[in-house]
Amino acid sequence: MKKTIVHTALLLAAALLQLSCGENHRAMVVAGHADSIIFNAGISKDYIRMVELVDSFAQAGEISELNANRWRGTAYYRQGQYRSAEYYYKKAVTGTIVNESDHQSYIKAARRLSELLLIKGDYEGALKVAMPAVQQLEKMGIGSDIDYAILLNNIGCCQLNLGRVEEANASFLNARGHYANRWENDSTGRGLQEAVIGTVYTSQAYINTKRFEKSLYWIDRTEMLLDKYRLKSDARQEYFDEYQGRIEIMRAVARQGLGETEEAAKAYKAFLQTDYSKTSTGRIESNEYLLDANRFAEAADNYRYLNQMLKEHGMVLSLDNIQLYLLPKIRANIGAHRRDSVLALVPYLCNRVDSAITISKEDDAAELATIYDTQQKDAQIAKQQADMDRQRLVGTLTALVFLVIFFGIYTFNRRRHLRNLSDAHEKLIKAYDQLEETTTAKERIESELRIARDIQMSMVPSIFPNRTGLDIFAAMTPAKEVGGDLYSYLMLGENLYFCVGDVSGKGVPASLFMAQAIRLFRTLAGQGMAPAEIATRMNAALVEDNEQGMFVTMFIGMVNLVTGHLDFCNAGHNPPVLNGEFLTMETNAPFGLWPDLEFAGESIDCIKGQPLFIYSDGLSEAENKKQVQFGDDRLLEILRSQKFSSARELIDYITGEVERHRNGALPNDDLTMLALRVD
């Protein structure tokens, strides 16, 4: 599923960027001279100069900090440095809006950021960005139809992947209306071209989520828009063949998914009639159909063009791309019974995985370097501003001192009072310096902790699947500004993966270990592994280079939403409560302490109708001012005696009970809870 999301986004992002250039140029003329200069540097692809101009104009106050961060994100985006782009776009969408230019920059940043988060599968994060942006458009009455359409399309894709089908349908239809407004009021073919790209995204979103019948509606609509575009005088001829090819291959995949094999084969035959089918990109894209149709030999032949396709798009074999392309390539050769090819691919795959891990570490280092560089720039700007303020204050004080000295010559003893005034002046300057240093350090620490808390809270989902028969909710409350508890979930077909964990210690070190644990869980769960295998691999990764001796306890579960079957693995975590009773489980060690452990997994045939409650020890060990703990017995009493209409109501109730138990005492540990019920 992820393959088609990333592959389609890769193919269409460049087209959207190219189409937006003319619109952005007109906006720059309106925005101001500085924006036009920055924009022209980007058009010339001089991105280093582009960032230098942004920093210079921001420091001079000619563009706002929000607008500056949007431009920085754009510069990194166009260089393919998507992590750095994401970082700056996030700074832009959380910046302070003071004028209409800031409103426009906020919308542009939200568009691009939601797209980046969608591509990497962070659907909750993308919704948190895109939905407020649409509300801002409606409130302020600014922005273009293309702004609305792209944001609504991103929202629809996220809702669809989260199982919120009706909401997704409404978002896609709303986006279609804005695309229509766009092309009806544009004498050129640009609006229709944008609409074609948008409906391709929509069609592929329904294919990704196996809703093939609905995808056919949008595929047909894409073809209708393409036919309209053909009639425009400025239409690009090469565009027709490329998108007709994409339409036919999507139709083949959808028909095959519906079991209409003859219709699917007919659509694939139509695809082969296009020149696009003979390009490296077209060949790789067609393999989704060929693998579904068990036409392995044809798919294996197409994968010979994989390196060419990667080179043409400036891609490397990252871990994601290995999963997206190399593993299906091996599958195709196995299905085609090409034993020699498979044997040749295995050592190649091992080498590529090793290189990809190195690249991934370098990307992490580059992202941290970008963030560090930004913080250094922010600190330098703040220091310059403080120096200017100090110089003004010192100048004012100096003028006052001289004024007092001048009048003191005539009214008091000159030397005595001059010395007193000089001493007072020195004390005042010293006191001011001390106050300034203390205030600046305190504000910097508070700001960094706020940023760290925001980053940490953004890593755990706050939006949960809206699916019939499933009720799930979770909450995390750090004891300090940042903490080490974690929870996460991932929908994979009919299976719901979920976890709750608790890192040793609290504060910033625990939050960094927590971030690594969440990333590992989502990556391994996304590969469809069983909970015990996820646990084994997470431990192996977290043990490596763990010089501080940190560890994390975790409960990992996978429930099939159709059968209610639960597979789980507990790694030293508190036993969950199932239907009012503590779950009896195998004893496994926490992650991060001992290498080469094989974790044992367990299962329950069916948990339908039985509420499952998972928590960290910050619940049972919560203390009041007399150091009396909340306790397991009190927890069981609540779960057995109280009736709750939803998972959220249960967690809200227990949160309130913990607060009442503390009775004003400060939290002694992070508190995390997850509740779910399958009906």
ZAMARGU-4260 file (C-alpha; in steps of 0.2 Angstrom, whole numbers, plus 5000, padded with zeros to 4 digits):
<rodrens>
0) 5000/5000/5000 | 5014/5012/5005 | 5023/5009/4988 | 5009/5017/4978 | 5008/5032/4989
5) 5026/5036/4988 | 5028/5031/4970 | 5013/5042/4964 | 5018/5057/4975 | 5036/5056/4968
10) 5029/5056/4950 | 5016/5070/4953 | 5025/5082/4965 | 5037/5089/4951 | 5022/5092/4940
15) 5013/5102/4954 | 5028/5112/4958 | 5030/5117/4940 | 5012/5122/4938 | 5013/5132/4954
20) 5028/5143/4948 | 5017/5155/4937 | 5005/5157/4951 | 5019/5160/4964 | 5027/5173/4953
25) 5011/5183/4953 | 5010/5182/4972 | 5028/5187/4974 | 5024/5203/4965 | 5010/5207/4977
30) 5020/5201/4992 | 5035/5213/4990 | 5052/5216/4983 | 5061/5205/4995 | 5050/5190/4991
35) 5053/5193/4972 | 5072/5192/4974 | 5071/5176/4984 | 5059/5168/4972 | 5070/5173/4957
40) 5085/5164/4966 | 5074/5149/4967 | 5069/5149/4949 | 5088/5150/4945 | 5090/5134/4956
45) 5103/5144/4966 | 5096/5137/4983 | 5111/5141/4993 | 5109/5160/4988 | 5091/5158/4991
50) 5094/5153/5009 | 5107/5167/5011 | 5094/5180/5005 | 5081/5174/5016 | 5092/5175/5032
55) 5098/5193/5026 | 5080/5199/5023 | 5074/5192/5039 | 5088/5199/5050 | 5084/5216/5042
60) 5066/5215/5046 | 5060/5215/5027 | 5051/5199/5029 | 5043/5191/5044 | 5050/5176/5053
65) 5035/5165/5047 | 5038/5170/5029 | 5057/5167/5031 | 5054/5149/5037 | 5042/5146/5023
70) 5055/5151/5010 | 5068/5140/5019 | 5057/5125/5018 | 5054/5129/5000 | 5073/5129/4997
75) 5076/5113/5005 | 5061/5105/4997 | 5067/5109/4980 | 5084/5101/4984 | 5075/5085/4989
80) 5080/5088/5007 | 5063/5083/5014 | 5067/5082/5032 | 5075/5099/5033 | 5060/5106/5023
85) 5048/5098/5035 | 5057/5106/5050 | 5056/5123/5043 | 5038/5121/5036 | 5033/5116/5054
90) 5041/5132/5061 | 5031/5142/5048 | 5014/5134/5052 | 5017/5137/5071 | 5023/5155/5068
95) 5014/5171/5073 | 5003/5178/5059 | 5003/5197/5059 | 4998/5202/5041 | 4990/5196/5025
100) 5007/5191/5018 | 5010/5180/5033 | 4992/5172/5030 | 4997/5167/5012 | 5014/5160/5018
105) 5006/5150/5032 | 4994/5142/5019 | 5008/5138/5007 | 5018/5130/5021 | 5003/5120/5027
110) 5000/5114/5009 | 5018/5107/5007 | 5020/5101/5025 | 5003/5091/5025 | 5009/5083/5008
115) 5026/5078/5016 | 5018/5070/5031 | 5005/5061/5020 | 5019/5054/5009 | 5028/5047/5024
120) 5012/5040/5031 | 5010/5052/5046 | 4991/5054/5043 | 4987/5061/5060 | 5001/5074/5058
125) 4995/5079/5041 | 4977/5081/5047 | 4983/5092/5061 | 4992/5104/5049 | 4979/5103/5034
130) 4962/5105/5043 | 4967/5121/5053 | 4974/5128/5037 | 4957/5126/5028 | 4948/5133/5043
135) 4960/5148/5041 | 4955/5150/5023 | 4937/5150/5027 | 4939/5162/5041 | 4950/5175/5032
140) 4943/5173/5015 | 4960/5173/5007 | 4969/5160/4997 | 4966/5152/4980 | 4955/5138/4974
145) 4971/5128/4971 | 4975/5131/4990 | 4958/5124/4995 | 4959/5109/4983 | 4976/5103/4987
150) 4973/5104/5006 | 4956/5096/5005 | 4964/5082/4994 | 4977/5079/5007 | 4964/5078/5021
155) 4954/5066/5011 | 4969/5054/5008 | 4973/5055/5027 | 4954/5051/5032 | 4953/5037/5019
160) 4969/5029/5026 | 4962/5031/5044 | 4946/5022/5039 | 4935/5038/5040 | 4927/5034/5023
165) 4912/5046/5023 | 4923/5061/5029 | 4935/5057/5015 | 4922/5056/5002 | 4916/5073/5007
170) 4933/5081/5007 | 4937/5074/4989 | 4920/5081/4983 | 4924/5098/4991 | 4941/5098/4983
175) 4933/5093/4966 | 4922/5109/4967 | 4937/5120/4970 | 4946/5112/4955 | 4931/5116/4945
180) 4931/5134/4950 | 4949/5135/4946 | 4948/5129/4928 | 4931/5138/4924 | 4939/5155/4929
185) 4956/5151/4920 | 4957/5154/4901 | 4973/5144/4900 | 4974/5125/4902 | 4983/5126/4919
190) 4967/5123/4930 | 4963/5107/4920 | 4980/5101/4922 | 4980/5104/4941 | 4963/5095/4942
195) 4970/5080/4932 | 4984/5078/4945 | 4972/5080/4959 | 4960/5066/4953 | 4975/5055/4950
200) 4980/5057/4969 | 4962/5053/4974 | 4960/5038/4962 | 4976/5031/4969 | 4971/5034/4987
205) 4955/5023/4984 | 4966/5010/4976 | 4979/5010/4991 | 4965/5007/5003 | 4957/4993/4992
210) 4941/5002/4988 | 4942/4998/4970 | 4924/5002/4965 | 4926/5019/4971 | 4942/5022/4963
215) 4935/5018/4946 | 4923/5033/4948 | 4938/5044/4950 | 4948/5036/4936 | 4934/5039/4924
220) 4933/5057/4930 | 4952/5059/4927 | 4950/5053/4909 | 4936/5066/4907 | 4946/5080/4913
225) 4961/5075/4902 | 4949/5075/4887 | 4944/5093/4892 | 4962/5098/4893 | 4965/5091/4876
230) 4954/5105/4869 | 4964/5119/4876 | 4975/5129/4864 | 4990/5129/4876 | 4989/5110/4880
235) 5005/5101/4881 | 5004/5086/4869 | 5017/5075/4878 | 5006/5077/4894 | 4991/5067/4886
240) 5001/5051/4883 | 5009/5051/4900 | 4993/5053/4910 | 4983/5042/4898 | 4995/5029/4903
245) 4993/5032/4921 | 4974/5031/4919 | 4975/5014/4910 | 4987/5006/4923 | 4976/5012/4938
250) 4961/5005/4929 | 4970/4988/4927 | 4974/4988/4945 | 4957/4992/4951 | 4948/4979/4939
255) 4960/4966/4945 | 4956/4970/4963 | 4938/4968/4959 | 4941/4951/4951 | 4937/4957/4934
260) 4952/4949/4926 | 4947/4951/4908 | 4943/4970/4910 | 4960/4972/4919 | 4969/4964/4905
265) 4961/4975/4892 | 4965/4990/4902 | 4983/4984/4903 | 4984/4981/4884 | 4978/4999/4882
270) 4992/5005/4894 | 5004/4996/4882 | 4998/5006/4868 | 5005/5022/4876 | 5023/5028/4875
275) 5023/5030/4894 | 5022/5011/4896 | 5040/5011/4887 | 5048/5023/4900 | 5057/5016/4915
280) 5044/5025/4926 | 5029/5018/4917 | 5037/5000/4917 | 5040/5000/4936 | 5022/5008/4939
285) 5014/4994/4929 | 5021/4981/4941 | 5008/4983/4954 | 4995/4976/4941 | 5007/4962/4935
290) 5011/4956/4952 | 4993/4956/4957 | 4989/4946/4941 | 5003/4934/4944 | 5011/4939/4928
295) 5028/4937/4936 | 5039/4935/4921 | 5033/4952/4914 | 5036/4960/4930 | 5053/4953/4932
300) 5057/4960/4915 | 5051/4977/4920 | 5062/4977/4936 | 5077/4977/4924 | 5073/4996/4922
305) 5073/4999/4941 | 5090/5007/4942 | 5087/5018/4927 | 5071/5024/4935 | 5079/5028/4952
310) 5093/5038/4943 | 5081/5048/4932 | 5072/5054/4948 | 5087/5056/4958 | 5083/5043/4971
315) 5094/5031/4981 | 5090/5014/4988 | 5085/5020/5005 | 5077/5007/5017 | 5060/5013/5011
320) 5065/5011/4993 | 5072/4994/4996 | 5055/4989/5003 | 5046/4997/4989 | 5056/4990/4975
325) 5069/4977/4979 | 5058/4965/4989 | 5044/4965/4975 | 5058/4962/4962 | 5064/4947/4972
330) 5045/4941/4973 | 5043/4943/4954 | 5059/4933/4950 | 5053/4919/4962 | 5036/4919/4954
335) 5044/4918/4937 | 5055/4903/4943 | 5071/4913/4939 | 5082/4904/4952 | 5099/4912/4946
340) 5092/4930/4946 | 5085/4927/4964 | 5102/4920/4970 | 5111/4935/4962 | 5098/4947/4970
345) 5101/4941/4988 | 5119/4947/4991 | 5115/4963/4982 | 5100/4965/4993 | 5111/4963/5009
350) 5124/4975/5002 | 5110/4988/4998 | 5102/4986/5015 | 5119/4989/5023 | 5122/5005/5013
355) 5104/5011/5016 | 5106/5010/5035 | 5122/5021/5033 | 5112/5033/5022 | 5098/5033/5035
360) 5110/5037/5049 | 5118/5051/5039 | 5101/5058/5035 | 5097/5058/5054 | 5114/5067/5057
365) 5110/5080/5043 | 5092/5083/5051 | 5100/5086/5068 | 5113/5097/5060 | 5100/5107/5051
370) 5090/5110/5068 | 5106/5114/5077 | 5111/5126/5064 | 5094/5134/5065 | 5095/5136/5084
375) 5112/5144/5082 | 5105/5156/5070 | 5091/5160/5081 | 5102/5162/5096 | 5114/5174/5086
380) 5099/5185/5081 | 5093/5185/5099 | 5110/5190/5105 | 5112/5204/5092 | 5095/5211/5097
385) 5100/5210/5115 | 5116/5219/5111 | 5107/5233/5102 | 5094/5234/5117 | 5109/5235/5129
390) 5118/5248/5119 | 5102/5259/5119 | 5100/5256/5138 | 5118/5260/5142 | 5117/5276/5130
395) 5102/5282/5140 | 5110/5279/5157 | 5126/5287/5151 | 5116/5302/5146 | 5107/5303/5162
400) 5123/5301/5172 | 5131/5315/5163 | 5116/5326/5165 | 5116/5323/5184 | 5135/5326/5184
405) 5133/5343/5175 | 5120/5349/5187 | 5129/5342/5202 | 5144/5353/5198 | 5134/5368/5203
410) 5124/5361/5218 | 5135/5349/5227 | 5153/5345/5230 | 5160/5340/5213 | 5172/5326/5217
415) 5162/5317/5230 | 5145/5317/5220 | 5154/5312/5204 | 5162/5297/5213 | 5145/5292/5220
420) 5137/5294/5203 | 5150/5284/5195 | 5148/5270/5207 | 5130/5270/5205 | 5132/5269/5186
425) 5143/5254/5188 | 5132/5245/5200 | 5117/5248/5188 | 5126/5242/5173 | 5132/5226/5182
430) 5114/5223/5189 | 5107/5225/5172 | 5120/5213/5164 | 5116/5200/5178 | 5097/5202/5175
435) 5099/5201/5156 | 5109/5185/5157 | 5098/5177/5170 | 5082/5181/5160 | 5089/5176/5143
440) 5096/5159/5150 | 5079/5155/5158 | 5069/5160/5143 | 5080/5150/5132 | 5079/5134/5143
445) 5060/5136/5144 | 5058/5138/5125 | 5069/5123/5121 | 5059/5112/5133 | 5043/5119/5126
450) 5049/5114/5108 | 5055/5097/5115 | 5038/5094/5123 | 5029/5099/5107 | 5040/5087/5096
455) 5038/5073/5108 | 5019/5075/5109 | 5018/5076/5090 | 5026/5058/5089 | 5011/5050/5098
460) 4995/5049/5088 | 4980/5060/5094 | 4968/5055/5080 | 4961/5037/5081 | 4953/5026/5068
465) 4934/5030/5066 | 4929/5012/5061 | 4914/5002/5065 | 4917/4989/5078 | 4933/4997/5085
470) 4934/5009/5099 | 4952/5015/5104 | 4959/5030/5113 | 4975/5034/5122 | 4983/5048/5132
475) 5001/5052/5138 | 5005/5065/5152 | 5024/5067/5155 | 5029/5070/5173 | 5041/5084/5168
480) 5042/5095/5152 | 5047/5079/5142 | 5046/5061/5147 | 5049/5043/5142 | 5032/5035/5141
485) 5025/5031/5124 | 5011/5023/5114 | 5007/5021/5096 | 4996/5011/5084 | 4996/5006/5065
490) 4982/5000/5054 | 4988/4987/5042 | 4973/4980/5032 | 4962/4971/5045 | 4975/4971/5058
495) 4977/4984/5071 | 4995/4985/5079 | 4997/4995/5095 | 5009/4997/5109 | 5012/5005/5126
500) 5030/5008/5133 | 5039/5015/5148 | 5058/5021/5146 | 5069/5020/5161 | 5071/5038/5169
505) 5063/5054/5164 | 5067/5070/5155 | 5076/5073/5139 | 5087/5057/5139 | 5071/5046/5141
510) 5062/5056/5127 | 5076/5053/5115 | 5076/5034/5119 | 5057/5035/5117 | 5058/5043/5100
515) 5069/5029/5094 | 5057/5016/5101 | 5042/5023/5092 | 5051/5024/5076 | 5056/5006/5077
520) 5039/5000/5082 | 5030/5009/5067 | 5044/5003/5055 | 5043/4985/5060 | 5024/4984/5062
525) 5023/4992/5044 | 5031/4976/5038 | 5018/4965/5045 | 5028/4956/5058 | 5021/4947/5073
530) 5023/4956/5090 | 5036/4943/5096 | 5047/4946/5080 | 5045/4965/5082 | 5051/4964/5100
535) 5066/4953/5096 | 5071/4966/5082 | 5068/4981/5093 | 5079/4974/5107 | 5093/4970/5095
540) 5092/4988/5088 | 5091/4997/5105 | 5105/4987/5113 | 5117/4993/5100 | 5128/5008/5107
545) 5117/5009/5122 | 5131/5015/5133 | 5120/5024/5146 | 5111/5007/5150 | 5094/5014/5146
550) 5080/5002/5143 | 5061/5002/5139 | 5047/4990/5145 | 5033/4988/5132 | 5017/4978/5128
555) 5015/4975/5109 | 4998/4969/5102 | 4991/4965/5086 | 4972/4962/5085 | 4962/4956/5069
560) 4947/4967/5068 | 4937/4954/5059 | 4940/4938/5070 | 4945/4947/5086 | 4961/4936/5087
565) 4975/4944/5098 | 4993/4941/5096 | 5004/4950/5109 | 5021/4950/5117 | 5025/4958/5134
570) 5043/4965/5137 | 5044/4968/5156 | 5029/4979/5156 | 5014/4980/5168 | 5001/4967/5164
575) 4986/4974/5155 | 4968/4972/5161 | 4957/4962/5150 | 4938/4961/5154 | 4942/4966/5172
580) 4956/4954/5176 | 4975/4956/5174 | 4982/4946/5159 | 4993/4931/5164 | 5008/4932/5152
585) 5026/4926/5148 | 5040/4935/5157 | 5051/4944/5145 | 5065/4956/5148 | 5064/4975/5143
590) 5072/4981/5127 | 5090/4988/5127 | 5099/4978/5141 | 5104/4961/5134 | 5108/4956/5116
595) 5103/4941/5106 | 5086/4938/5115 | 5072/4929/5107 | 5056/4936/5114 | 5041/4924/5117
600) 5024/4929/5109 | 5007/4923/5115 | 4989/4924/5108 | 4971/4924/5113 | 4958/4917/5101
605) 4945/4931/5102 | 4944/4947/5113 | 4928/4953/5105 | 4917/4962/5117 | 4931/4962/5131
610) 4938/4979/5135 | 4957/4979/5135 | 4966/4992/5146 | 4985/4995/5145 | 4995/5007/5156
615) 5012/5013/5162 | 5017/5011/5181 | 5014/5030/5182 | 4996/5025/5185 | 4997/5012/5199
620) 5012/5020/5207 | 5005/5038/5207 | 5007/5045/5225 | 4998/5058/5235 | 5007/5070/5248
625) 5008/5056/5260 | 5017/5045/5247 | 5002/5033/5247 | 5001/5025/5229 | 4985/5023/5218
630) 4988/5004/5218 | 4982/4990/5207 | 4967/4985/5218 | 4959/5003/5215 | 4962/5001/5197
635) 4953/4984/5196 | 4939/4991/5206 | 4936/5005/5194 | 4937/4994/5179 | 4925/4981/5186
640) 4912/4992/5194 | 4911/5007/5182 | 4902/5006/5165 | 4910/5017/5151 | 4902/5021/5134
645) 4918/5023/5126 | 4937/5021/5128 | 4940/5040/5129 | 4927/5041/5143 | 4936/5027/5153
650) 4953/5036/5151 | 4946/5053/5156 | 4938/5045/5171 | 4954/5037/5177 | 4964/5052/5174
655) 4952/5062/5185 | 4953/5048/5199 | 4972/5049/5198 | 4972/5068/5200 | 4960/5067/5215
660) 4971/5054/5223 | 4986/5065/5221 | 4977/5079/5229 | 4989/5093/5224 | 5005/5082/5224
665) 5016/5084/5209 | 5017/5069/5197 | 5031/5057/5202 | 5031/5048/5185 | 5024/5049/5167
670) 5006/5043/5165 | 5001/5034/5149 | 4985/5024/5146 | 4977/5015/5131 | 4960/5007/5130
675) 4952/4997/5116 | 4937/4987/5112 | 4933/4976/5097 | 4915/4972/5094
</rodrens>
